[in-house]
Amino acid sequence: MDALTQDAFWLSQLTEVVALAAVAWGAGILATRYDVRVNYTRKIVHFSAFFLPVLVTDQFPFDPSPATTVMSGAILLALLGLLVKPIRRRSSFLTTVFRSFDRPEDRPHTLRWLTTQLAAGYVVIVAFGAVFNAMGMLHLIYIPIVVSGIGDGLAEPVGVRFGRRKYEVPAWGTDRTYVRTLEGSACVFLTAVAVLLVFRGSFATTQLLVALATIPALMTLTEARAPHTWDQPFLMLTGSLSILAILTWV
């Protein structure tokens, strides 16, 4: 990166960190003082983490690359490291931030599941971002990212509020099972269809038809079978592999 781009990148990272911390603290207040379900406050943080980089990058534009993605991921994971129990117990601010996404049913694995999911997700993004960049189609990495970010983000609150058809999934490191709903999983399917239509100009007609016929169903099935809290990396992997296969063979 040149000096100007480097300055814009670091300004964007600082702005994102401050804004996300403020949102998470506010969501934590809702959970601790106003008894708002963590299933909802968690998604406030989720969507903020998804949309803030887009908004901030408009103010401090820089050219994204695998290197900037790695650095962004490293910064986020380092900040999550501040939420480990020995550190957060010394700060009411950090404790409140943690409570914004600490679902009771996830304890004591909340932070471990979140950090490993994020790390795995960044590995997928960097790997397939490099592949798509080599093909001159880096923008296609945003299809699985957006489907995962929005579709999976909506799945839990929709399932909690409207879910009637329930099924169970396992989780890493525990014998417990967790409930998902078909209504929540349907959010992934509908989001995938919508996102593919937004990106329709990137595909030949036959490729688009094959993508619409396969990717929403595959990503929905992946979300339905992925371990609890670990669905995002699997969603991005399935979406990226499907797009690559369509571009290569269709």
N, C-alpha and C positions, 0 to 999 in steps of 0.2 A: 504494500500500500504506500502511496505517496504521503507526504506530510499532511496535506489537507484532508485526504480521505481517512488517514489514521486519526486525526483530531476528531473528525465527524463520528467515527466509530466509537471512540472512547466517550465522547459526549453522549452518544445515544445509549451506551451501556449504563452510564451513570444515571441518566434520566430514567431509564427503564427500572433500574434497581430502586431508586427513590420512589417512583410511582407505584411499583408493584408492592413494595413494603408498606406504603400507605394504604393501598387497597386491602392487603392481607390483614393489616392491623384493624381497619374498619370492619372487615368481615369477621374477624375474631371478636370484636366488640358485640356484633350482632349475635354471635354464637354464645358468648359467655354472659352477657347482660340481658339480652332480649330473647333468649331461648329459641333463636332461629335454628332450624336443623342444620347440622354440619353438612348433610347431603346437598344443601343449597349454598351455604357459605363457601364450601369447597369449590363449587362451580363458579362462584363469583371470582375467586382467585384464578381458577382454570382459564376462564375466558379473558380475564385481564392479562394473564401471561401470554395468551395467544394473540390478542389484538394490540397490546401495547407496542410490541416491536414494529408493527406495521405503521402505527400512528407516529411513533417517535422517529422512525427512519424517514418519514416525509419531512420532518423538521431538520434532521441531520443526515442527509443522504450520503450513502457510501455504497460501493460495489460489493454485493455479497459474494462470498467464496467459501469453499470448504474450510479455509483457515479462519475466517470470521465466525463461521458456525461452531468450530471447535472452541474458539475463545469464548464465545457467548455461553456455550454449554459449560465450560470450565468455571466461568464466573458464577453461573447459577448454582452449580453443584457446590462450589466453595461457600456460597452464601447459605445454602441449606445446611452446611456443616456447622453453622452458628446455632442451629436449632437443636443440636444434640442436648440431651438432658442436663449434663453438668454445666453447660453454658447458658441455656435458656432459663434454667431455674434461678439464675442470678439477675435476670432482667424481666420485668413485667411486660415490656414491649415485645420481646422475643417470645415470651410465653403466650401472649395474646395472638401474635402472628401464627404460632404453631397451632393454637386452638382453632384457627380458621379452617384447617383441613384435617384435623385429628378426629376421624370418625371413631367412636367408641369400639365398634366391632373390629377395627383394624389393629387396636392395641395388642401387644407392644411392638407391632411391626410397621407402624405408620411411616416413619421416616425412612426405614430401610427399603420398604417397597417403593416409596416415591422416588428416592434417589437412584435406585437401580433401574427403575422404569425410565427415568429421564436419561440416564447414561446410555441405556440400550437404544432409546429412541434417537439420540444424537449420533450414535454409531451408524444406524440405518440411514439417517439423513445425509451424513457426510459421505458414506460409501456410494449411495445411489445418486447423490448430488454430483459427485465426481463423474459417474457413468453418464448421466444425462448431460452434464456440461461438455464432456468429450463428444457427445452426439450433437452439440449445438442446441440442446433443448433443456437447459437447466430449469426453465420455468415449470416443467412437468413435475418436478419434485413437490411442487405446492399442491398437487392433487391429493396425494395421500396425507400430506400434512393438514390440509384444510378439512378433509373428510374425518380424519382422526380428531382434530381439534374441535370442530363444530359438532359432527355426528356423535362422537363418543361423549363430548361434553354435554350434549342434550340428553343422552340416553339415561343417565342416572336421575336427574330431576323429573323427566317425563315418566320414567318407570316408577319413581316414588309417588308421584301425584296421580298418574293414570293407569299404572300397571296392574293388570288383573291376571295375565297368563304368565306364571312364574316358572323358572327353572333354576337349577343350581350349578355353580362352577367351583372348582377348587382354588386354592391359593398356595403360593410358595411357602414352604417351611412350616406348615400347620395342617392339621387334620380337619380343620373346620371347612365347611362349604359356605358359599355366599350366594345370595339370590339376585338374579337378573330377571328382566321381563321381556316378552316379545315386543311389547309396545315401545320399550326403551331401545331395543335392538333395531326396530324399524327406523329409528332416527338415523342410524348409520346408512341404511339402504337409501332413504330419501335424500340424504345429504350427498351421497356418492352420485346419484343420478343428476342432481342439480349442479354439482361441481363439474362433472364431465360435460354437461351441456355448456357451461361457462367456458370451458377449455376446448370446445368442439373445433375451433379453427386450427388446433394443433394436430388434428388427426384427419386422415383421408376418410371418405364416407364409410367405406367398409370397416376401417379401423374403429371409427366411432360407434358403429352399430355393434361390433363385437365387444367393444369396451362396455357399452351400456348393457349388453346381455350377460356380461360375466363379472365385471368388477364390483358393482353394487352387491350382488349376491355373495361373491367370495369374501368381501370385506365384512359383510353382515355375519356370515358364518364364522369368520375369524373372531369377530368381537364376541360372538356367542360362546365360543369354546376357549378363548384365551383365559389365563389365570386371572383371578381377582386383582385389580389395580395394575395389571401388567398387559392390558389390552392394547395400549397405544403403540408400542414397538412392533407388536405382531400385525396390527392394522397397517402401519406404514410399510412393513416388509411385504405383506401381501399385495398392497396397492402398487408399490414400486415394481415388484416382480411381474405383476400382471401387465402393467404399462410397458415394461421393457419387452415382455414376450409378444405383445401385440405389435409394437413398433418393429420388432425383429422378424416376425413370421407372418404377419397379416398384410 
